[in-house]
Amino acid sequence: MNKMIRFFGKRNILTVTLLALLASAVSIFSYVYPMFFRNIVEGVENRNILDYRLLAIYAGLLLLGIILQYFGTISFNKFRLNLYYDFRTKILSSFLSLNDREKKKHGIGIYQNQITAELGHAFSILNITTFKSPILLIRVAFALYIGYLWNVQIGMIFAANIVMYLLAAFIMNRRLPPIYKDISENEPKFNAFLVEFLNGITTILNRRVVRRYLDKHRGLNDRIRGLYFKEAVNSETISLVFIDIVHIVSTISIIALSLNLYIRGDFTFGLMIAILEYFRFIVDPIDIYNRVHQQYLRSSHFVEMLLPILETERKKDNRTVCMDIKTTDKVVEIKNLSVTADEFSLIDNASFDIDRNDKVAIVGQSGEGKSIIFDILLKNITEYDGCVKFMGMNIAELERSDVLGNMGYYSQDIHIFNDDIYNNICNDDSKDTTLLDRLIRKFGLDTLKNRDLGENGINISKGEKSRIETLRLILGNKNLVLLDEPFDGLDCPTKENVLKNLNEFIENKTVIVISHDFDILKKIATKYIYIDNDKKLHIGTHEKLYRDHSSYRALSDNAQKSNT
C-alpha cells in the first residue's frame, strides 16, 4: 500500500477518501435493511398483518440512499476522473524526459497498452480502497457482531470465511508477484518489438527475414500467454479452494443450522432470511477484495516501474538552468572519457575541447563509436568513466531538458508528424506565418502546403524530410548544433540546397557533425576528431590527419571514390 500512497500522493488519497465517504455514507442504512425485512416477515408470519409503516420506512430509506448515492458518486467520479487524466498527462511528461535508451528499456509499447490499462487498474484499486473499503469493512464487522449475537456457531462460520480469505491472500502474496513481475517485464518488450517490426516491415523484403521476425514475435507472444495462463491457474485455484468452496460449505451449513433452530423454535423464518442476508455482508466484500488484491499485485509492478520516473518529475523545480553559450568559451569539455558496453570498449580515454563557434567533424569507420559522443551530449548514455562538461557544467548533474533546450539536433531518423508543414516545422502557437511562408518558399516546399504530410511523412520524399529538419534547426535557433548524417541518401541537388541553407544558419554557431561524406565535411568543418579502430581519438585539421594517419587517409580516399 505504501507504493500506492507514493504513487497517488497523500493529499489526493485523502481528498478521494473524504469524497468517497460522503458519497457512500448513506450505505449505513443497508446495515438495518435485513432487520426491517425480518420484522416485516415476522409480522406476516405471526399475526398475518403487513406492517405498512415499516414497509414505507424501508422504501424511504432505499430511495434516500439512491438519491444521496447518486449525487455523492457524481462528485467523487468527477474528482477521480480529473485525477486519472491528470496522471496520464504527468506520466507521459515524465516518460518523455527519459533518454532514448531508457525509453527502449521501458518499452515504447507501454504507451500503447499499459498506460491506459494499468493506470485503470491502479485507479480501480484507489476506487475500492477509498470509496468502498470503509463501508465494506464496517459492514463486515457489523455482520460478524450480529452473527455472534444471534448464534455463536453462525458467528464462527462468518469468521471462518474471513480467516480463509486472509489465508488465500497470504498464499497469493507468495505465488503471484513473481509471475506479475515477469509479465510487467515482458509486455513492454513485446510491444516495443511489435512497433519496431511493423514500422520496419516495408523495408524488409527478404521472406526468410520476415519469417524469422514472425518466429521471434510468436516466441514472445507464447511466453506472455504462458505467464497469463500460469497466473490464471494459480489465482483461480487459490480462490476456488480457499474462498469459493468455503462459501458453498458455509451457505449450506448456515441453512442447515438455521432450519434446525427454526424447527426447535429458536429461530423465526424472518431471522433465517436476515442471517443469509448478513452472510452476504461477509461474502461480497471477500469477493471484491479478492479481485482487488489480484489487481493490486498486478499493478504494483507497473507502479513500481513508473514511480522512479514520476517522482523524478515531481522533484523537479520550475527553475531553468542559466546557460549562455555566447559568453562561454568552452562549449564542450571532455576529459579521460571511456565508454564500454558488455565489456567492449567504445571509446578509450578520450580528451578534447570544443570552443565557441568551432565547426567540428567526427569521422571514423562505421561502428567505431562516432555516435557515442552525440549520445552522451544528448544524455542517451549516462554511464561512462571520465568527465563531460557542457557550457562549463558537469552534464551528468544537468536535467536532460536543460541540455536539450540549449542545443539543436538534426537527427538521422527524421520524424514527421501527420500534420501540415507549419506544425511540422514549428510547434509554437505564436508562430510567425509570414516568416514560415518565406522559409518554406526558400526551401522549395510550397507544394506541401494545405495538406497533411502523412504518418511519419509517408506522403513526402526523403529530401523533403531533410529540408523540414533543417527548417526546424533554423527556427529553433540554438547556438550549439549537432548534425547526424544530414546528407545521407540525398541526391546532389537536394544535398547542395540543404548545405547552402545550413551554412548560412551555422555561420556563427558551434557545430558538431557526423558524416561519411568528406566533400561535404570540408565545406563545413575546420576541426576533425578521428576515431580509429582501437577506439583512440585523434584531433586536428583534415590535412594533418590525412598526412599523419594512414587509416584516416584510407578512409578519406575510399569515401572520395564512392562519391565519384
Buried (B, 14 or more C-beta within 10 A) or exposed (E): EEBBEBBBBEEBBEBBBEBBBBBBBBBEBBBEBBBBBBBBBBBBEEEEEEBEEBBEEBEEBBEEBEEBBEEBBEEBBEBBEEBBEEBBEBBEEBBEBBBEBBBBEBBBBBBBBBBEBBBEBBBBBBBBBBBBBBBBEBBBEBBBEBBBEBBEBBBEBBBBBBEBBEBBBEBBEEBBBEBBBBBBEBBBBBBBBBBBBEEEEEEEEEEEEEEEBEEEBEEBBEBBEEBEEBBEEBBEEBBEBBBEEBBEBBBEBBBEBBEEBBEEEEBBBBBBBBBBBBBBBBBEBBBBBBBBBBBBBBBBBBBBBBEEBBEEBEEEEEEEBEBEBEEBEEBBBBEEBBBBEEEEBBBBBBEBBBBBBBBBBBBBBEEBBBBBBBBBBBBBBEEBEBBBBBBEBEBBEBBBBBBBEBBBBBBBEBEBBBEBBBBBBBEEEEBEEEEBEEBBEBBBBEEBEEEBBEEBBEBBEBBBBBBBBBBBBBBBEBBBBBBBBBBBEBEEEBBBBBBEBBEEBBEEBBBBBBBBBBBBBEBBBEBBBBBBEEBEBBBBEBEEBBEEBEBBEEBBEEBEEEEE
